[in-house]
Amino acid sequence: MGGSQSREGLELSDSEYSDEEEEEESQEHSSEEHADAEDRAPQVSAKTLDDVDSRLQALKLKYPRNASPSPHKPKVELRNAIKLYLHIGGNTPKAKWVVSEKLGYYKFVKKLKIDDEDDYDEDELRRGEGFWVLKIGEKIGVRVSTDLQMKFFGDQRRVDFVDRGVWALKFFVDEEYRGFVTKFQDCLFENVYGLKATEENKLKIYGKEFIGWVKPEESDDAMWEDADDGEWKTPDKRPVDFPERESQDLLEEFEEAATDGGIQSLALGALDNSFLVSDSGVQVVKNFSHGIHGKGVYVKFDDNNLGSSSGNSATPKKGLLMRGETNMMLMSPLKGGKSPTTGLRQLDIETGKIVTEWKFAKDGVDITMKDITSDSKGSQLDPSESTFLGLDNNNLCQWDMRDRKGVVQKIADANPPVLHWTQGHMFSRGTNFQCFATAGDGSIVVGSLDGKIRLYSRTSMRQAKTAFPGLGSPITSVDVTYDGKWVLGTTDTYLILICTLFTDKDGKTQTGFSGRMGNKIPAPRLLKLTPVDAHLAGDGNKFHAGHFSWVTESGKQEKHLVATVGKFSVIWNFQQVKNSAHHCYKKQQGLKSCYCYKIVLKDESIIESRFMHDKFAVGSSPEAPLVVATPMKVTSFSMSGKRR
């Protein structure tokens, strides 16, 4: 199955209605015509009008009493006026917009409950009480949040959004459109932070260093262009404007059914093999230039080789490759499936056996971890690797399989060996860490429940070098490029791409991992689904596991980003997203948002989508194969170099 393009939504024009709707629309189009009447009407002088009127009077016609000699059409109240459309037909060829209300009105009101019949004015409730709701006639009443998937079309005076369907608002004048966008963003800020959207409160939330996040129109985007090292610029340093659509095709190469099904995660290797971690075991598959294929060794979990003395579930949720990809650390939550884990199991891939179960402990006290990751991108290729990183709500640390003297621990003893805490910090409270990832040099990026993204150097986990403010949505996954210049955060409804570069006081360019960024921190960019695609992804389906393509060599640049939502694997062109001249960003208010992507659609929910190591990008392919895993099978796609 190949990739399809993002569905931008059709233009709102008369040609998209049925014949009956077109006829009705032509009769009641007066409100929009009136809004533009002054621009279209011919310029006639008062003297000419008086002359015409005197001629009519000479004809001795009977005028109605008090009638105006030049009657106008009834004036329509344009304040908060909109035309409401509904999208029907999904992604079929018959998809179109139909008029739901030819003339409607919107308003923002406060409520204590979403189904409460009472509306409140802004000053009727105490600070932090109630929340903002968008109401449109009797058809729509929905809480203002990012779940609406709002998309703004400044050149069309149009707003698309999702609420049990896909809707579009068409405004009659620019002033009303701009007023709606500003009011929506202010209501969203207040719903998220419980504070009115004043300049003072915005600076209180974001800090003066992040003024570009508060006022994106004042953000300095120079770093976005400088980070490209001129590779995608014209000789006179102007950024290249990429074609509107991604120019490569995705071609399905291999599809492999999982042994016993129940795939939980992917563990892609950069050498000969990759691994599917499932409910019942670990399946080894071969790496090829066109994807992963062919069933190899299958390590089946049973009471003998995956017993647990720590109360952890026997079903691993994650596998971390180590020691030249000859070993794998298997991480299972506590029984119940949602709690962090108290230990790990070490799988020797060459023998196909669980060789030991490790415990997490510090100063003799058992502790839990919710995630683990490699010391750095590519460190899984080091055959002597013995350390890895761990994360919990308020803990960030490095673990070592050797003891505190650096001696390899005996793993044949009856008692499970204890991992050695080599460095890190136990924060007292409030960090609410959720996820983390490492760059090529071991720098660490951490995402939090409050939406903050923190950057740590590999030598100091006590205090972040840089802390980016949250936009109101929890960060559920993070990734970072090999060179540390770019960070990708995943939330339920969008991805956030951050440039970490800044110029220090000596004029040198650094990343936010190595020093504290100054006052000109560039605004981030958001990667979103169009409202049509967000609706087609299904209620309750959320973005997860956004990743860059995989590079482990200095001087090479990642080319794509991929994330999963429902049955969709969504792919963005990295260079296109960074390009400030990209057409998506024209006439946008607020943070720049990119809606140009490819979609790979599967017939069941996708567990994970990852690009293979870039060494597998061979021949005419500009990128390594994409691997998409669902619970029952794994599919590989290659990207052709064909240009359209």
C-alpha positions in Angstrom: 0.0 0.0 0.0 1.5 3.3 -1.1 1.3 6.6 0.6 -1.5 9.2 0.1 -1.2 12.9 0.3 -2.5 15.0 3.1 -6.1 16.0 2.4 -6.1 19.8 2.6 -9.9 20.1 2.3 -11.7 21.3 -0.8 -12.1 25.0 -1.7 -15.3 26.5 -0.4 -17.0 27.6 -3.7 -20.4 27.4 -5.3 -19.3 24.6 -7.6 -19.1 22.2 -4.7 -22.8 22.3 -3.8 -25.6 20.3 -5.3 -27.8 22.1 -7.9 -30.5 22.8 -5.4 -28.0 24.2 -2.9 -26.5 26.4 -5.6 -29.9 27.9 -6.5 -30.7 28.6 -2.8 -27.3 30.0 -2.3 -27.6 32.5 -5.1 -30.8 33.8 -3.6 -29.4 34.4 -0.2 -25.9 35.4 -0.9 -26.8 39.1 -0.2 -24.9 39.2 3.1 -21.6 38.4 1.5 -22.3 40.6 -1.5 -23.2 43.5 0.9 -19.9 43.1 2.7 -18.0 43.6 -0.6 -20.5 46.1 -2.2 -18.4 49.2 -1.8 -15.5 47.5 -3.6 -17.6 46.4 -6.5 -20.0 49.3 -7.0 -19.3 51.8 -9.8 -18.4 55.3 -8.6 -21.3 57.7 -9.3 -21.2 61.4 -8.3 -23.9 63.0 -6.2 -24.6 65.4 -9.1 -25.4 62.5 -11.4 -27.8 61.0 -8.8 -29.6 64.3 -8.4 -30.0 64.6 -12.1 -31.5 61.1 -12.4 -33.8 61.8 -9.5 -35.1 65.1 -11.0 -35.9 63.3 -14.3 -37.8 60.6 -12.4 -39.8 63.3 -10.5 -40.7 64.9 -13.9 -42.4 61.7 -14.9 -44.8 62.3 -12.0 -44.5 58.7 -10.7 -46.2 58.0 -7.4 -43.5 57.3 -4.8 -44.4 55.5 -1.5 -44.5 57.9 1.4 -41.1 58.2 3.2 -39.5 56.0 0.5 -35.9 56.6 -0.3 -35.2 57.4 -4.0 -32.3 55.0 -3.9 -33.3 52.0 -1.8 -30.6 49.6 -0.6 -30.8 45.9 0.4 -31.4 45.3 4.1 -28.2 45.6 5.9 -26.9 42.3 7.5 -25.2 42.5 10.9 -21.7 41.2 10.2 -20.4 41.2 13.8 -19.7 37.5 14.6 -21.4 36.5 11.4 -20.3 33.4 9.6 -21.4 30.9 6.9 -21.1 27.4 8.3 -20.1 24.4 6.1 -20.0 20.7 6.8 -17.6 18.2 5.1 -19.2 15.0 3.8 -17.9 12.1 1.9 -14.7 11.4 3.9 -11.8 10.7 1.6 -13.9 9.4 -1.2 -14.1 11.0 -4.7 -17.5 12.3 -3.7 -16.1 14.3 -0.8 -17.4 17.9 -0.7 -18.4 20.8 1.5 -22.1 21.5 1.9 -23.7 24.6 3.4 -25.1 23.9 6.9 -26.1 27.5 7.7 -26.0 30.3 5.2 -25.9 32.9 7.8 -25.1 32.0 11.4 -23.4 33.6 14.3 -20.7 32.4 16.7 -19.8 33.5 20.2 -17.3 32.5 22.9 -19.0 32.0 26.3 -17.9 30.6 29.6 -19.4 27.5 31.2 -19.0 25.5 34.4 -19.9 22.3 32.6 -20.0 21.5 28.9 -23.6 20.4 29.0 -24.7 23.3 31.3 -27.5 25.4 29.8 -26.2 28.6 31.5 -23.7 30.8 29.8 -21.5 33.2 31.7 -19.9 36.5 30.7 -16.2 36.9 31.2 -16.6 38.8 34.5 -19.3 36.7 36.1 -16.9 34.0 37.3 -13.9 34.1 39.6 -10.4 33.7 38.2 -9.8 30.1 37.1 -13.4 29.2 37.4 -15.2 27.8 34.3 -13.8 27.4 30.8 -14.3 28.9 27.4 -16.7 27.3 24.9 -17.2 28.1 21.2 -20.9 28.2 20.3 -22.2 28.3 16.7 -25.9 28.6 16.6 -27.7 25.6 18.0 -25.4 23.1 16.3 -22.0 23.4 17.9 -21.0 24.0 21.5 -17.5 22.7 22.2 -14.7 23.4 24.7 -11.9 25.5 23.3 -8.9 23.2 23.1 -6.3 21.8 20.7 -8.7 18.8 20.2 -10.6 21.0 17.7 -7.6 20.7 15.3 -8.2 24.3 14.2 -6.7 25.2 10.8 -6.7 28.8 9.7 -6.8 30.0 6.0 -6.0 33.7 6.1 -6.3 34.2 2.3 -9.9 32.6 2.3 -11.1 34.1 5.6 -11.8 30.5 6.6 -11.4 28.3 9.7 -11.7 24.5 9.6 -12.1 22.4 12.7 -13.3 19.0 14.1 -16.3 18.4 16.4 -18.1 15.1 15.7 -17.5 16.0 12.1 -15.5 18.4 10.0 -16.7 22.0 9.9 -15.7 25.2 8.2 -16.4 28.8 9.1 -16.4 31.4 6.3 -16.2 35.0 7.4 -17.5 37.9 5.4 -14.8 40.4 6.1 -11.1 40.2 7.1 -11.6 42.1 10.3 -14.1 39.5 11.6 -11.8 36.7 10.6 -8.8 38.2 12.4 -10.9 38.9 15.4 -12.0 35.3 15.7 -8.5 34.0 15.4 -7.2 36.3 18.2 -10.2 35.5 20.5 -9.8 31.8 19.9 -6.1 31.9 20.8 -6.8 34.0 23.9 -9.5 31.6 25.1 -7.2 28.6 24.5 -4.5 30.3 26.6 -6.9 30.9 29.4 -8.4 27.4 29.3 -4.8 25.9 29.5 -3.2 28.1 32.1 -6.2 29.5 34.0 -5.0 33.1 33.4 -6.3 35.8 31.1 -4.3 36.2 27.9 -2.6 39.5 28.8 0.9 40.3 27.8 2.0 40.2 31.4 0.5 36.7 31.9 2.0 35.4 28.7 5.5 36.6 29.8 4.8 35.0 33.2 4.1 31.6 31.6 6.8 31.6 28.8 9.5 34.0 30.2 11.1 36.9 28.4 13.6 34.6 26.6 10.7 33.1 24.7 9.0 36.2 23.4 9.1 34.6 20.0 6.8 31.9 21.2 4.3 34.5 22.5 4.6 36.7 19.4 5.7 34.4 16.5 5.5 37.4 14.1 8.5 38.9 16.0 10.5 35.7 16.1 13.9 35.6 14.5 13.8 32.7 12.1 17.4 33.2 10.9 18.6 30.1 12.9 16.2 27.9 11.0 17.9 28.8 7.8 21.4 28.9 9.2 21.0 25.3 10.5 20.7 24.0 6.9 24.3 25.0 6.2 23.3 26.3 2.8 22.4 22.9 1.4 19.0 23.9 0.3 19.6 27.5 -0.6 20.1 29.3 -3.9 23.5 30.9 -4.7 22.3 34.2 -3.4 21.3 32.6 -0.1 17.6 32.7 -0.6 15.8 29.6 0.7 14.5 27.2 -1.9 10.7 27.0 -2.1 9.9 23.3 -2.3 7.1 21.9 -4.4 3.7 21.9 -2.7 3.7 18.1 -2.4 6.4 15.6 -1.4 8.0 14.4 -4.6 8.8 10.8 -3.7 6.5 7.8 -3.8 6.3 5.1 -1.1 6.4 1.5 -2.5 5.5 -1.5 -0.4 8.3 -4.0 -0.4 7.8 -6.7 2.3 5.0 -7.7 4.6 5.8 -10.2 7.4 3.2 -11.8 9.7 4.4 -11.8 13.3 4.8 -15.2 14.9 1.9 -15.6 17.4 1.1 -11.9 16.8 0.7 -9.3 19.6 3.6 -7.0 18.5 4.4 -4.5 21.3 7.4 -2.6 19.9 10.1 -2.5 17.3 13.8 -2.8 18.0 15.5 -1.8 14.7 19.1 -2.8 14.3 21.8 -1.1 12.3 23.7 -4.4 11.5 22.2 -7.6 10.2 19.0 -8.0 12.2 16.0 -6.2 13.6 13.6 -7.5 16.3 9.9 -7.6 16.9 9.0 -7.6 20.6 5.6 -9.3 21.0 3.4 -10.7 23.8 4.9 -14.2 23.5 8.5 -13.6 22.5 11.1 -11.8 20.4 11.2 -12.5 16.7 14.5 -11.9 14.7 14.1 -10.6 11.2 16.8 -9.8 8.6 17.7 -6.3 7.4 17.7 -5.6 3.7 18.1 -2.5 1.6 14.3 -2.6 0.9 13.2 -3.4 4.5 13.0 -6.1 7.0 12.0 -9.6 6.0 12.4 -13.3 6.7 11.8 -15.1 9.9 14.9 -16.0 11.9 15.4 -17.1 15.5 12.3 -16.9 17.6 12.8 -16.5 21.4 9.6 -17.7 23.1 8.8 -16.4 26.5 7.7 -19.0 29.1 7.9 -19.5 32.8 11.4 -21.0 32.4 13.1 -18.2 30.5 11.0 -15.2 31.5 10.1 -15.8 35.1 9.8 -12.8 37.4 10.7 -12.4 41.0 9.9 -8.7 41.1 6.2 -8.7 40.4 6.7 -7.3 36.8 4.4 -8.5 34.1 5.8 -11.2 31.8 4.9 -9.2 28.7 7.7 -6.8 27.7 6.7 -3.4 26.3 10.1 -2.3 25.1 13.4 -3.8 24.0 16.7 -1.9 24.1 19.5 -3.3 22.0 23.0 -3.2 23.6 26.6 -4.6 23.2 26.9 -4.6 19.4 23.2 -5.7 19.1 24.0 -9.0 20.7 22.0 -8.3 23.8 18.6 -6.8 24.5 17.2 -5.3 27.7 13.5 -6.1 28.0 11.3 -3.7 30.0 8.0 -4.9 31.4 5.6 -2.8 33.5 4.4 -4.0 36.9 1.4 -6.4 36.8 -1.6 -4.4 35.7 0.3 -2.9 32.7 0.5 0.8 33.6 2.9 1.1 36.5 6.7 1.6 36.1 9.0 -1.3 36.3 11.4 -2.3 39.2 13.8 -4.2 37.0 14.9 -5.5 33.5 15.5 -8.8 31.9 18.6 -9.3 29.8 18.2 -11.4 26.7 21.3 -12.9 25.0 20.2 -12.9 21.4 22.9 -15.3 20.2 21.8 -18.0 22.6 18.1 -17.0 22.7 18.0 -17.1 26.5 17.2 -14.7 29.3 20.5 -14.6 31.2 19.5 -12.6 34.2 17.0 -10.2 35.8 18.4 -6.9 36.9 17.0 -4.7 39.8 16.9 -0.9 40.0 18.2 0.3 43.4 20.0 3.3 44.8 21.7 3.3 48.2 20.1 -0.1 49.0 16.6 1.1 48.2 14.6 -0.4 45.3 13.3 2.3 42.9 11.2 2.2 39.7 11.8 3.4 36.1 9.2 4.2 33.4 11.6 4.3 30.5 15.2 3.4 29.4 17.3 4.5 26.4 20.8 4.2 25.0 23.6 6.5 26.2 23.7 8.0 22.8 22.4 7.5 19.2 24.3 4.5 17.9 25.8 3.3 21.2 23.9 0.0 20.7 26.7 -0.7 18.1 29.4 -0.6 20.8 30.2 -4.3 21.7 31.7 -3.2 25.1 28.7 -1.1 26.1 27.6 -1.7 29.7 25.7 1.6 30.5 22.3 3.0 29.6 19.9 5.8 30.8 16.8 5.5 33.0 13.9 7.8 33.6 11.0 8.0 36.1 8.6 10.8 37.1 11.3 12.7 39.0 14.5 10.7 38.3 17.0 11.0 35.5 20.1 8.7 35.7 22.6 6.4 34.2 22.8 2.7 35.0 25.8 0.4 34.7 25.8 -3.4 34.6 29.2 -3.3 36.3 29.6 -2.7 40.0 30.8 0.5 41.5 34.4 -0.6 40.9 33.8 -1.2 37.2 33.9 -5.0 37.6 31.4 -7.1 35.6 28.9 -8.6 37.9 28.3 -12.3 38.1 24.9 -13.1 36.7 24.7 -16.7 37.6 24.0 -16.0 41.3 20.6 -17.0 42.8 19.9 -13.4 43.8 19.2 -10.9 40.9 22.1 -8.5 40.5 21.6 -4.8 41.1 22.3 -2.2 38.5 24.8 0.5 39.6 23.5 4.1 39.7 26.6 5.9 38.2 25.2 9.5 37.9 21.9 11.4 37.8 19.6 13.2 40.1 16.4 12.5 42.1 14.4 15.7 41.8 12.3 16.4 44.9 9.0 17.0 43.0 7.3 18.7 40.0 9.3 17.5 37.0 6.8 14.9 35.9 9.1 13.4 33.3 7.4 11.3 30.6 10.0 10.5 27.9 13.5 11.1 26.8 16.1 10.5 24.0 19.8 11.1 23.3 21.8 12.9 20.6 25.0 11.6 19.0 27.2 13.0 21.7 25.0 11.8 24.6 23.1 15.0 25.2 19.7 14.3 26.7 16.3 15.7 25.9 13.4 15.1 28.3 9.7 15.7 27.8 7.3 16.4 30.7 3.6 16.1 31.6 3.3 19.9 31.6 4.6 20.2 28.1 8.1 21.4 29.0 11.1 20.1 27.1 14.4 20.2 28.9 17.9 19.8 27.5 20.7 18.3 29.6 24.4 17.8 28.8 25.7 14.2 29.2 27.9 15.3 32.1 25.2 17.1 34.2 21.8 15.7 34.9 21.1 17.9 37.9 20.1 21.0 36.0 18.9 21.5 32.5 20.9 23.8 30.3 17.7 24.9 28.6 14.0 24.4 29.4 11.5 25.2 26.7 8.0 26.1 27.9 5.1 23.9 27.3 2.3 24.9 24.9 -0.3 23.3 27.2 -0.2 19.6 26.0 1.8 16.9 27.7 4.8 15.6 25.8 4.4 11.9 25.3 7.5 11.2 23.2 10.7 13.0 22.2 13.5 12.6 19.7 16.6 14.6 18.7 18.8 14.7 15.6 22.2 13.2 15.8 23.9 16.7 15.8 21.5 17.9 18.5 20.3 20.9 16.4 16.7 19.8 16.3 14.3 18.4 18.9 10.9 16.8 18.1 8.2 16.5 20.7 5.0 14.5 20.3 1.6 15.5 21.9 -1.8 14.0 21.4 -2.8 16.4 18.6 0.4 17.8 17.1 4.2 17.5 16.9 6.4 20.4 17.9 9.8 20.9 16.2 12.3 23.1 18.0 15.6 24.5 16.8 18.2 24.4 19.6 20.8 26.7 18.0 21.8 30.0 19.4 24.7 32.5 19.2 26.7 32.9 22.4 28.3 36.2 23.6 31.5 35.3 21.7 29.6 35.0 18.5 29.8 31.3 18.3 26.9 29.0 17.4 26.0 26.4 20.0 23.1 24.2 20.9 20.9 24.5 23.9 22.4 21.3 25.3 25.8 23.0 25.8 24.8 26.4 27.0 21.9 28.5 28.2 20.1 30.0 25.2 19.7 33.8 25.1 16.9 36.2 24.4 16.4 35.4 20.7 15.2 31.8 20.9 13.4 31.0 17.6 9.8 30.1 17.7 9.0 26.4 17.2 7.0 24.9 14.3 4.0 22.6 14.6 3.3 19.6 12.5 -0.4 18.8 12.3 -3.0 16.8 10.5 -5.6 18.7 8.5 -9.0 18.6 10.2 -10.3 16.2 7.5 -7.5 13.7 8.2 -7.7 14.2 12.0 -11.4 13.2 11.8 -10.7 10.2 9.5 -8.0 9.0 12.0 -10.9 8.4 14.4 -12.1 9.6 17.8 -9.7 8.9 20.5 -6.7 8.3 18.2 -3.7 10.3 19.2 -0.3 11.0 17.8 2.4 8.9 19.4 6.1 8.1 18.9 7.3 10.9 16.6 10.8 10.2 15.2 13.5 11.6 12.9 14.9 9.3 10.3 18.0 7.4 11.8 21.5 8.8 11.4 24.6 7.8 13.4 27.3 9.7 11.6 28.5 13.3 11.9 27.9 15.4 8.8 24.8 13.5 7.8 21.3 15.1 8.1 18.0 13.4 8.8 15.6 13.8 5.9 12.2 12.9 7.2 10.0 12.8 10.3 7.4 10.1 11.0 4.6 9.7 13.6 1.7 7.4 14.1 -2.0 8.1 14.8 -4.6 5.4 14.6 -4.2 3.5 11.3 -2.1 6.3 9.8 1.7 6.5 9.6 2.4 10.2 8.8 5.6 11.3 7.1 6.9 14.9 6.8 9.8 16.1 4.6 12.2 17.6 7.2 13.8 20.1 4.8 10.3 21.3 3.8 9.2 21.8 7.3 12.4 23.9 8.1 12.0 26.0 5.0 10.6 29.4 6.0 9.3 30.1 2.5 7.2 27.0 2.5 3.7 27.8 1.2 2.0 26.3 4.4 3.4 29.2 6.4 2.0 32.0 4.3 -0.6 34.3 5.9 -0.6 32.2 9.1 -1.4 33.8 12.4 0.4 32.4 15.5 3.0 29.6 15.4 3.9 28.3 11.9 2.1 25.0 11.2 2.9 22.5 8.5 0.1 20.4 6.9 2.1 18.8 4.0 2.7 15.1 4.6 2.2 11.6 3.2 0.0 9.1 4.9 0.5 5.3 4.9 -2.9 3.7 5.8 -3.0 0.2 7.4 -6.0 -2.0 8.1 -5.4 -2.0 11.8 -4.0 0.4 14.4 -0.3 1.0 14.1 2.0 0.2 17.0 5.1 2.0 15.7 6.6 3.5 12.5 10.4 3.9 12.2 12.9 4.5 9.5 15.7 2.0 9.2 19.4 3.1 9.6 20.4 5.4 6.8 23.0 2.9 5.5 20.1 1.0 4.0 19.3 4.0 1.8 20.8 2.6 -1.4 20.4 3.1 -5.2 17.9 5.7 -6.3 16.2 5.8 -2.9 16.7 9.1 -1.0 15.8 7.6 2.3 16.1 4.3 4.2 13.0 2.0 4.2 10.1 2.8 6.5 9.0 0.0 8.8 5.4 0.0 10.0 4.3 -2.4 12.7 0.8 -3.4 13.6 -0.1 -6.0 16.2 -0.2 -8.8 13.7 2.3 -7.9 11.0 5.2 -5.6 10.0 5.4 -3.9 6.6 8.4 -2.2 4.9 8.1 0.6 2.4 10.9 2.0 0.2 10.9 5.6 -1.0 11.5 6.0 -4.7 13.7 8.7 -6.1 11.2 9.4 -8.9 10.3 13.1 -9.2 7.0 14.2 -10.5 
